[in-house]
């Protein structure tokens, strides 16, 4: 049936989305520039001048825990206690189940700065995404938009944060629409998400002069059936890496919450002690903070063969015990260094495998294969697209219904073989598995 389009209403709505997306992008681009510059400065301060700051990480954990216990109250029975909880709050807000708090943006920035300065293993995009959602909620409160439009505004805030954090505006636009649910992209939000992401990126790079890291693929092998088989094989290995990380981080979080009765100051204090001990054990601070120098090195020369495992443990302990930060850069690190290790055994170019590992780990961990593929296009200048597409899909499927954020809803199961119902969350699936395990089923 033909429906007449009211172009006056359409252009009015488009104008509003462009306006709100631009406002969100301007604020998020500026605050993300602050985040990136401050994180770099604090990380370099510890790494290059004051290595001893790592010994104060347990005390920093007490401060971070105190901040969240005092300011992270969502409701009577619900308190934000760490970065993972904030990402879940963002997703729940997009799904209309909770309301994003305006104060979460400043909270996560302060807590991220503390974590980075004292040597917690973490990234940065978590703070940018959460600040984006916080600013979007503020814009929503100011303009008094309806409930459905509020979800779209939150998506645009996520897009602005991600696009600005990595200098990937196209990826940011899709990431904001893909993050909240597996197998679903809300294309109704494409205009504000695209505008917010591009404006945020422009504000970060052009207006504030922030430069993002550059990673290059030195050699792309010639196409062959054997090459495609190898790419599929390593993609499965990368998916197992993401499952291991996600399960360990969630397990540490559940264990420490239970042991310390959700006293997040004690959780983070003990986590800080463990990280200090691990740092002394390995004799290096390569796995504290962001670890960008090791990530960049993995594209040029061989790194320690177990660097991926060390980063996995350091990050799982850091974020699992209540410290704050993003998980994309740690996933990049794990995937790239594992690819670096595998190149000796697989017989493929080092930088090529490192790049595949970086993208595959991100795809499997975030459950956003389309955003991951676009990330490979923007990050690696469109090289080796067919191989990136393969690793994104294979890693996404073989990672199963695991992921960084338990609140992600499963709009469409990855396969009927997983025996999962539409509408469930990753968290509910994990709980059901634990119950069956206890019953011996």
N, C-alpha and C positions, 0 to 999 in steps of 0.2 A: 504494500500500500504506500502510495506517495505521500510524504509529509512535507508541507511547505516550510521552508526555513525562514525564520525571522532574523534577517541579517542585522537589523538594528540591535537586537538583543545579543546576537552572536558577537558583534564587534565591541559592544559595551562590555561583555564578559571577558573577551580577549584583552581589552584595555586594562581591566582590573587585574587580570592575572599577570600581565606584563608589569604593571605598576608594583604590585605586591612582590612579585619575583625579583624585581630590580631593587626594591627596598631591602629585602632579605639578603640579596647578593652583596649589596654595598656593605651592610653591617658585618656579614659573615666573612667577606673577603678581607675586611680590615682586621677583624678579631683573629682570623686565621693567620694573617701576616704576623700579628703579634705573637701568636702561638708558635709559629715556625721559627721566628727569629729568637724568641726567648728560649725555646727548647734547645736550639742549636748552641746558644751562648752558655746555657747552664750545663749542657752535656760536655762542651769543650772545656769549661771551667774545671769540671771534675776530672775529665780524661787527661788533660794536658798539664794542669797545674796543681790540682789538689786531689790526688787519688785517695787520700785518707778520708775523704767525705763518705766513702762507702761504709765506714765503721759506724756512722750515725744513722744508717738506714733503719735500724729497729726503732730509734727514737722518732724518726720521721714517720714511721708507721703508726705510732701512737697519735701523732698530730693528724694524719690523714683519717684514721679511725674516728677520732674525736669530731672532726669536721662533719663526717657523714652521720654520726650518731646524733649530733645536735641539729644539723640543718637538712638532713635527708629524709625527713618525715613526709611521706605521701598521704598516709591516712593513719588511723589509730592502730591498725594491725600491719602496716606496711611501711618499711623504711628502706630507702636506698642506702646500700652499704658498700658499694664498690662500683668500678667502671662497668662491669658486666651487668649489674642491676640497672644502671642507667641506660645502657643500650636496650635492654629488655623493656624499660619504661618507654623509650622512644618507639619501639615496635608496638607495644600495647596501645600507645596513644594514637598511632597511625591506624590501628585496627579498631579504634573507638572504645577500648576497654578501660583505659585510664586517661588521666589528664597530665600532660607535660607541665612541669613546673618551670616558671621563669628563672628561679634562682639556681637551677641546676647548671646553667652555663658557667657562671662565675665559680661555682663550687668545683666543677670538674677541671677548670683551668688551673686553679690554685693547687689542687691535689695532683694534677699531672706535672706541674712544675716541681713540686716537692719530690715526687717519685723519680723524675729524670735527674734532678740535681744530686740526689743521694744514691743513685745507681740501681734503681729498680729496672728490670728488663721490660720495656714497653715501647709503644709507638705513639702516634700523635693524632691519627684520623679519628679515634674515638672521641677525643675532646672536641674536634672540629664538628663532627656530626652531631654531638649532643648540644653544643653551643648553637648549631644551626636550628635544631628542633626547638631549643629554648627561645631563640629570637623569633622563630615562626609563631610560637605560641603567644609571644608578646604582641606581634603584629596582628594576630587573630583577635586578641583581647581589645586592641585599639580600634580595629575596623568592625568588630562585632559580626564576623561572618557566621554562616550557619554551620552545623555540625559536619556535613559532608565536605564543605569547602575547607574546614579546619584540617581535615585529614590531608587534603591536597597541599595546604600551606606547610604542614609538617614535612611532607615529602620534599617540597622545594627547599626547605631548610636543610634537610639531609643532603640533598643534591649539591647545594651551595658549599656545605662543609667539606664534602668529599672532593668535589672538583677543585676547590681552592687548596686543599691540603696536598694534593698530588699533581696539580697542574694538568688535570685531565677533565676538561669540562664536559665532553660528550659522555664519558664514563660516569661522571658525577650525576648527570641528568638521569641516566637509566638506573644507576644504583639507588637513587632515592625512590624510584618506582618499583624496584625489584626486591629491596631488602626485607620488607615486612612479611612476605608470604612466598612459599615455594610454589613455583608453577603459575605465577600470576604477575602480570604487569598492568598497572592502572594507567592506560594511555590517556585518560582524561586529564591527568596531571602533567602531560608532556610539556605544555607551554610554560607554566610557571617554573617547573623543574629545570627546563632548558635555559630559561632566562636567568634564574637564580644561579645556576652553575656557571654560566658564561660570565655573568657580571661578577660573581665571587672570584672566579679565576682572574679576570681582568684587574680587579681591585688588588688582588694579592701580588700579581706579577708586574703589571704595568704601573699602577698607582703607587705601590709601596716598594717595588723593586726586589721582591723576594725571588730567588732562583731555586729551582727544584733540581734534584739529583738527576744525572744523565747516565743511563746504562745502555751499553751497545752490544749488539750481537756481532761478533767478529766474523763468523763464518756460518753460512746456512748450507747444509749438505744437499747434494742433488737428490731429487725425488726418486723413490724406488719402493717396491712392495716391502722390501726388508726394512727400509727406513720407517714406513708407516707402522709396521708391526712393532718396531722398537719404540716408537712414540707412544703407541697404545699401552705397551708394557710398562714404560716408565710412568705414564699417567696413573696407572693403577697403584704403583708404588707411592706416588705423591699423594693419592687419595688416602692411603693407609697412614701416611704421615699426619694428615689433617685429623683423621679419626683419633689417632693416638694423642695428639695435642688436646683436642677438644675434650676427650674423655678424662684425661689427666687433670686438666684445669678445672672441669666441673667437679671431679672427684675430690680434689683438694679443697675447693670451695665448700662442698657439702660436709666434708670431714671437719674442717676447721670451724665452721658455723656450729656444728654439733658439739665439738669438744669444748668450745669457749662460750656456748650458750648465746651465740650471736653478739658477743662482746667484740666489736670490730677493732677496738684498740689493741686487745690482746692478740687477736688474729694477725693483724699487720705487724705487731712487735715480733711475734714468733717467726712470721714470714721473713722479716728483715734479718733476723738472726740466721735463718737458713741460707738466705742469699749471701750474707757475709761469709758463712762457712763454705759455701760452694765456690765463691770467688777465691778464697784462700786455697781451696783444694785444687782448682785448675791453674792457679798462679797467674791469672790474667783478668783484665776487666773487658775483654773483647765481647763478652756476653751480657754485660750490664748496659743499661741505657738503650739506645737505639741500635747500636752496632752497625752503623752505616758504612764505616770503613771496611768491615769484613764483608758486608754485602757487596760493595763495589769491587773489592778484591776478588770475590768469587767469579766475576766475569772476566778477569784478566789472568789469574794464575791459580794454582791449586791452594786450597785452604786446608785446615786440619780436617781429616776425614770424618770426625765425629762432631764437627762444629754444629751441624743441624740438630743433633741430639742435645748438646749442651744448651743451645738457645731454647729448645723446646722445654727443657726442665726449668731453666731460669725464668722463662716467661710464665709457665704454668704456676710456679710457686709465687711469683710476684703478683699476678692478677688473681690467682686463686685464694690468696690470703688477704686481699682487700686493697692492694695498691691500685693506682689509677693510670689509665692510658689506653692507647689503641692497640689493636692486634694485627692490623694489616702489615705493618713493617716487620714485626716478628715473623709473620707467615711468609713474607717475601724472603726474609733471611733464611728461614728453615728450608723453604723450597729451593732457593738458589744454591745454598751450600750443599744440600743433598744432591742436586743435579751436578754440582761440581765434583762431588765424590763419585757419583755414578759414571761419569764420563770415562774413567779409567776402565771400567768393566763393560760398558755398553758400546764403546767405540764410536761415540759421536762427539762433535766439537764441544769444548768446555763451555763457552759462552752460550751456545745454543741450548745445551741441557740446563744451564743455570736459569736462562730465561723461561724455558718450559716449566721448570720447577717452581719458579716465582709465581707464574700465572696459575698453574694447576693447584698449588696450595691455596691461593686466594679463592679460586672457584669452589673448591671442595669445602673450605672452611666457612665461607660466607653464604654458600648456596645461591650465588648470583652468577650463573654461567655467562649470561649475555653481557653483563657489566664487565666480567673478567675478560671476555673476548675483546670488547672495546678498549679495555685497559691495555691489552697487548698491542693494539693498533696505535694508540696514542703514545705509549711508553717506548715502543720499539719501531716507530716510524713505518708501520705497515709491513714489516718484513715477516716472512714465514707464516703468513696468515692461516694456511690450511692446517699447519701443525698445531698452532695455538687453538684453533677451533676444536680440533680433536681432543687435546688435553683438557680443555674447559669442559666439554661434554662428558668425557670418560671419568674425569675426577669427580665431577658433580654427581654422576650416577653411582659410581662405586663408593663414594663417601657415605651413601645411604642417608637415612634421616638423622644425621648427626650435624652439629654445627656450633658456631661460636655463641649463638643467641637462642636459648631454649624457648623464648617466646615466639619464635618464627612459626607461623601457621602453615600447614600443608594444604594448600588450595587444591593441588593435584599431586598424588603420590608419584615418586620418581619411576616406580614400576609396580605393577600389580603383584609382583613376587614379594614385595616388602610387607604385604598384608596390612596396609595402613589405611585408615579411613580419612576422607577429606574433612578438613576443618579441625583436625587435631593439631596440637603443638608438639614441637620436638620434646619439650619437657614432659608432657603427658605420655609420650611413647616411651621415654626412658623410665618413667615411674612404673609403667605397666611391665616393662622388661624385668625390672628389679623384683616386682611381686611374683612374676612367673618363676624367676630364678630361685626365690625363697621357697616357693612351693614345690620346686624340683620338676617343673613342667618343661 
